[in-house]
């Protein structure tokens, strides 16, 4: 039984993901290149705009992606020492749901997305450490009880993990999420075949009694009712009262469904703003990791954002995300 995620030689085809682009051209990223030969006589530098064509390809997770995913997840729990190795192994083993992004020129992953069932993997140390991290950071907030209740649910909670390099075009987000939610839907039907290796230790050359495998439990593992997301955002640091800039600057109107303390957030991944608006609850906490301190910019504070999104809001999310990149 073949996997139904639309792939042709593992290459992203735009006509299979109309929400991304109606053009048959490959996605394009651009960068400014400093051309020293164009410098003027007075010594001032000139910049020329060049377009770099990049072919982005979607792949199933595989063992050779281990170090690439490990690098992308290195600061997932800030500076906390935790079982990252097992976490990456869980992601790679779950080929039914999950996508790795690469370029045609390089085998190194530049991003990935997956959804892991909290109940299914709760015995693994890495999932326990994620829970401890979140409870310690969100423990003083009013949402701590909701976070604990979500983690205590017997079934139906998916941890969406989406990490990618900052210069990956936002145009990839719609097909990436569309593929994720399609795979989740298919996994609840007849795609459990791909998870067999997790439950069978016998070599593939030997006969396997598929009737003895927990097929229904595999399907149930992807019947999500809620999604949990841990991401990063920036928060604008308020100007000191009385300063000229503070007096002249107009106060931003906050979104109706967000509290005042998170109304001035800047989202590193644009889709996180949509998730935040659709979330049933959320909480933020500061990043105290020394390794991430260099990513802060003057006037901005780096925060972690935890969000819970009900699964029935996915269609609203997909519609808004598609509009965002058009």
C-alpha positions as CSV (number, residue, x, y, z in Angstrom):
1,X,0.0,0.0,0.0
2,X,1.7,3.3,-1.1
3,X,1.8,6.4,0.9
4,X,-0.7,8.8,-0.4
5,X,1.2,12.0,0.2
6,X,1.6,13.7,-3.2
7,X,5.3,13.2,-4.3
8,X,7.0,12.5,-7.6
9,X,10.5,11.4,-7.1
10,X,10.3,13.2,-3.7
11,X,10.0,16.5,-5.6
12,X,7.5,19.3,-4.6
13,X,5.1,19.8,-7.5
14,X,3.2,23.1,-7.3
15,X,0.1,21.8,-9.1
16,X,-0.4,19.3,-6.3
17,X,-0.4,22.2,-3.8
18,X,-2.5,25.0,-5.4
19,X,-2.5,26.9,-2.1
20,X,1.2,27.5,-2.4
21,X,1.4,28.9,-6.0
22,X,-0.4,28.5,-9.3
23,X,2.8,29.0,-11.2
24,X,4.7,26.0,-12.6
25,X,8.0,27.8,-11.7
26,X,10.0,26.7,-8.7
27,X,9.9,28.7,-5.6
28,X,12.5,31.5,-5.6
29,X,14.5,33.1,-2.8
30,X,16.4,36.3,-3.3
31,X,19.4,37.8,-1.6
32,X,21.5,40.9,-2.0
33,X,25.0,40.4,-3.3
34,X,27.8,42.9,-2.7
35,X,29.5,43.6,-6.0
36,X,32.8,45.2,-5.2
37,X,33.4,46.0,-8.9
38,X,30.4,48.4,-8.9
39,X,31.9,50.6,-6.1
40,X,31.8,54.3,-7.0
41,X,34.8,56.6,-7.0
42,X,34.0,58.0,-3.6
43,X,34.3,54.6,-2.1
44,X,30.6,54.0,-1.3
45,X,29.5,50.4,-1.9
46,X,26.8,49.5,-4.4
47,X,24.4,46.5,-4.1
48,X,22.8,44.6,-6.9
49,X,19.7,42.4,-6.6
50,X,20.2,38.9,-7.9
51,X,17.6,36.2,-8.0
52,X,18.7,32.8,-6.9
53,X,16.6,29.9,-8.1
54,X,16.2,27.2,-5.5
55,X,14.3,23.9,-5.9
56,X,12.8,22.9,-2.6
57,X,11.9,19.2,-2.1
58,X,9.7,17.4,0.4
59,X,10.9,14.0,1.8
60,X,9.8,11.5,4.3
61,X,12.0,11.4,7.4
62,X,14.9,9.0,7.1
63,X,17.8,7.8,9.2
64,X,20.4,9.9,7.3
65,X,18.5,13.1,8.4
66,X,19.4,12.5,12.0
67,X,22.2,15.1,12.4
68,X,20.3,17.7,10.4
69,X,17.2,17.4,12.5
70,X,19.3,17.4,15.7
71,X,20.9,20.7,14.6
72,X,17.5,22.2,13.9
73,X,16.2,21.1,17.4
74,X,19.3,21.9,19.4
75,X,17.7,24.9,21.2
76,X,14.1,23.5,21.3
77,X,14.2,23.5,25.1
78,X,16.6,26.5,25.2
79,X,19.8,25.5,27.1
80,X,18.3,22.6,29.1
81,X,20.1,19.3,28.8
82,X,17.6,16.7,27.7
83,X,17.3,13.5,25.6
84,X,17.3,15.2,22.2
85,X,18.7,12.0,20.6
86,X,15.6,10.0,21.4
87,X,13.3,12.8,20.4
88,X,14.9,12.9,16.9
89,X,14.7,9.1,16.7
90,X,11.0,9.3,17.4
91,X,10.5,11.8,14.6
92,X,12.5,9.8,12.1
93,X,10.7,6.6,13.0
94,X,7.3,8.1,12.4
95,X,7.3,8.2,8.6
96,X,3.5,8.1,8.3
97,X,3.2,11.7,9.5
98,X,6.1,14.0,9.0
99,X,8.0,15.9,6.2
100,X,11.6,17.0,5.8
101,X,12.5,20.0,3.6
102,X,15.7,20.0,1.5
103,X,17.0,21.7,-1.5
104,X,18.0,20.0,-4.7
105,X,21.6,21.0,-4.2
106,X,22.0,19.8,-0.6
107,X,21.0,16.7,1.3
108,X,21.0,18.5,4.6
109,X,17.5,19.3,6.0
110,X,16.6,22.9,6.1
111,X,13.4,22.3,7.9
112,X,10.8,19.7,9.0
113,X,7.4,19.3,10.4
114,X,5.7,16.5,12.4
115,X,3.0,15.8,15.0
116,X,3.7,13.4,17.9
117,X,1.0,11.9,20.1
118,X,1.7,12.8,23.7
119,X,0.0,9.8,25.1
120,X,1.7,7.4,22.7
121,X,5.2,8.5,23.5
122,X,4.7,9.6,27.1
123,X,7.0,6.8,28.5
124,X,10.0,8.2,26.6
125,X,12.3,10.4,28.6
126,X,12.4,13.1,26.0
127,X,8.6,13.7,26.2
128,X,8.7,13.7,30.0
129,X,11.5,16.3,29.9
130,X,9.4,18.5,27.5
131,X,6.6,18.3,29.9
132,X,8.8,19.2,32.9
133,X,10.3,22.1,30.9
134,X,6.8,23.5,30.0
135,X,5.4,23.1,33.5
136,X,8.3,24.8,35.1
137,X,8.2,27.7,32.7
138,X,4.4,28.1,32.6
139,X,3.8,27.1,36.2
140,X,3.4,30.6,37.5
141,X,0.8,31.5,34.7
142,X,-2.9,31.2,34.8
143,X,-2.7,28.6,32.0
144,X,-0.6,26.1,33.9
145,X,-3.7,24.1,34.9
146,X,-4.8,23.9,31.3
147,X,-1.4,22.7,30.2
148,X,-1.4,20.0,32.9
149,X,-4.9,18.9,31.9
150,X,-3.9,18.7,28.3
151,X,-0.9,16.6,29.1
152,X,-3.1,14.3,31.3
153,X,-5.5,13.5,28.5
154,X,-5.5,9.9,27.6
155,X,-5.6,10.4,23.9
156,X,-6.0,13.0,21.2
157,X,-3.2,15.6,21.8
158,X,-0.6,16.1,19.1
159,X,2.6,18.0,19.6
160,X,3.3,19.9,16.4
161,X,7.1,20.3,16.0
162,X,8.0,22.7,13.1
163,X,11.6,23.9,12.8
164,X,13.2,25.5,9.8
165,X,15.9,27.9,8.9
166,X,14.9,31.6,9.1
167,X,15.6,32.2,5.4
168,X,13.2,29.4,4.2
169,X,10.5,31.2,2.1
170,X,7.2,31.5,3.8
171,X,5.6,30.2,0.5
172,X,6.6,26.7,1.7
173,X,4.3,27.0,4.8
174,X,0.9,26.2,3.1
175,X,2.0,23.0,1.3
176,X,4.0,22.0,4.4
177,X,1.0,22.2,6.7
178,X,-1.5,21.0,4.1
179,X,0.7,17.9,3.8
180,X,0.9,17.4,7.5
181,X,-2.9,17.6,8.1
182,X,-3.6,15.4,5.0
183,X,-1.2,12.7,6.4
184,X,-2.9,12.9,9.8
185,X,-6.2,12.3,8.1
186,X,-4.9,9.4,6.0
187,X,-3.2,7.8,9.0
188,X,-6.5,7.4,10.7
189,X,-7.8,5.4,7.7
190,X,-5.4,2.9,6.1
191,X,-1.9,4.3,6.3
192,X,-0.8,2.4,9.5
193,X,1.2,0.1,7.4
194,X,4.2,2.4,7.7
195,X,4.3,2.1,11.5
196,X,4.6,-1.6,11.5
197,X,8.4,-1.5,12.0
198,X,7.9,0.1,15.4
199,X,6.0,-3.0,16.6
200,X,7.8,-5.8,14.8
201,X,11.4,-7.0,15.7
202,X,11.5,-9.8,13.2
203,X,13.4,-9.3,9.9
204,X,11.3,-8.4,7.0
205,X,12.3,-11.5,5.2
206,X,10.2,-13.6,7.6
207,X,6.4,-13.8,7.5
208,X,4.6,-11.3,9.7
209,X,1.2,-11.9,11.3
210,X,-0.4,-8.5,10.6
211,X,-3.6,-9.6,12.5
212,X,-1.6,-9.5,15.7
213,X,-0.5,-5.9,15.2
214,X,-2.4,-3.1,17.1
215,X,-3.7,-1.6,13.9
216,X,-6.7,0.2,15.5
217,X,-4.4,1.8,18.2
218,X,-2.2,3.1,15.5
219,X,-5.1,4.8,13.8
220,X,-6.4,6.2,17.1
221,X,-2.9,7.7,17.7
222,X,-3.6,10.2,14.9
223,X,-7.1,11.1,15.9
224,X,-6.2,14.4,17.4
225,X,-8.6,16.7,19.1
226,X,-6.0,19.3,20.2
227,X,-2.5,20.4,19.1
228,X,0.2,21.8,21.3
229,X,2.8,24.1,19.8
230,X,6.0,25.5,21.3
231,X,7.6,28.3,19.3
232,X,9.6,31.5,19.6
233,X,8.4,35.1,19.2
234,X,9.8,38.6,19.8
235,X,8.2,41.1,22.1
236,X,8.6,44.8,21.7
237,X,10.1,46.4,24.8
238,X,7.9,49.4,25.7
239,X,9.6,52.8,25.4
240,X,10.2,54.6,28.7
241,X,7.5,57.0,29.6
242,X,8.3,60.6,28.9
243,X,10.6,59.9,26.0
244,X,10.0,61.8,22.7
245,X,9.6,58.7,20.7
246,X,7.1,57.3,23.3
247,X,5.0,60.5,23.1
248,X,4.9,60.6,19.3
249,X,4.3,56.9,18.8
250,X,0.7,55.8,18.5
251,X,-0.4,52.9,20.7
252,X,-1.1,49.7,18.7
253,X,-4.5,48.2,19.0
254,X,-4.3,44.7,20.3
255,X,-6.2,41.8,18.7
256,X,-9.5,41.2,20.5
257,X,-8.7,37.7,21.5
258,X,-5.2,38.3,22.9
259,X,-4.3,39.6,26.3
260,X,-2.5,43.0,26.7
261,X,0.9,41.4,27.6
262,X,1.1,39.5,24.3
263,X,-0.5,42.1,22.0
264,X,2.9,43.5,20.8
265,X,4.4,40.2,19.7
266,X,6.5,39.8,16.5
267,X,6.2,36.3,15.0
268,X,9.3,34.7,13.6
269,X,7.2,32.2,11.7
270,X,4.2,34.1,10.2
271,X,1.9,31.1,10.6
272,X,2.3,31.3,14.4
273,X,0.3,34.5,14.5
274,X,-2.6,32.7,12.9
275,X,-2.3,29.8,15.3
276,X,-2.1,32.3,18.2
277,X,-5.4,34.0,17.1
278,X,-7.1,30.7,16.8
279,X,-5.7,29.1,20.0
280,X,-8.0,28.2,22.9
281,X,-5.3,29.3,25.3
282,X,-1.6,30.3,25.3
283,X,1.2,31.4,27.6
284,X,4.6,33.1,27.1
285,X,7.8,33.0,29.1
286,X,11.2,34.7,28.6
287,X,14.2,32.8,27.1
288,X,17.0,32.7,29.6
289,X,19.3,30.6,27.5
290,X,22.8,32.2,27.0
291,X,23.2,30.5,23.6
292,X,20.1,32.4,22.3
293,X,21.0,35.8,23.8
294,X,22.8,36.8,20.6
295,X,19.5,36.5,18.6
296,X,17.9,39.4,20.6
297,X,17.7,42.7,18.9
298,X,17.7,46.1,20.5
299,X,14.1,47.0,21.5
300,X,13.0,43.3,21.2
301,X,12.9,40.5,23.8
302,X,12.9,36.9,22.8
303,X,10.1,34.8,24.3
304,X,8.8,31.3,24.0
305,X,5.1,30.9,23.1
306,X,3.0,27.8,24.1
307,X,-0.3,27.4,22.3
308,X,-3.2,25.0,22.3
309,X,-5.3,24.8,19.1
310,X,-8.4,22.7,18.8
311,X,-8.2,20.3,15.8
312,X,-11.5,21.6,14.4
313,X,-9.8,25.0,13.8
314,X,-7.4,23.5,11.3
315,X,-9.5,24.5,8.2
316,X,-9.7,28.1,9.4
317,X,-5.9,28.0,9.9
318,X,-5.3,26.7,6.4
319,X,-7.6,29.3,4.8
320,X,-5.9,32.2,6.6
321,X,-2.4,30.8,5.9
322,X,-3.1,30.5,2.2
323,X,-4.3,34.1,2.2
324,X,-1.2,35.2,4.0
325,X,1.2,34.2,1.3
326,X,-0.9,35.2,-1.7
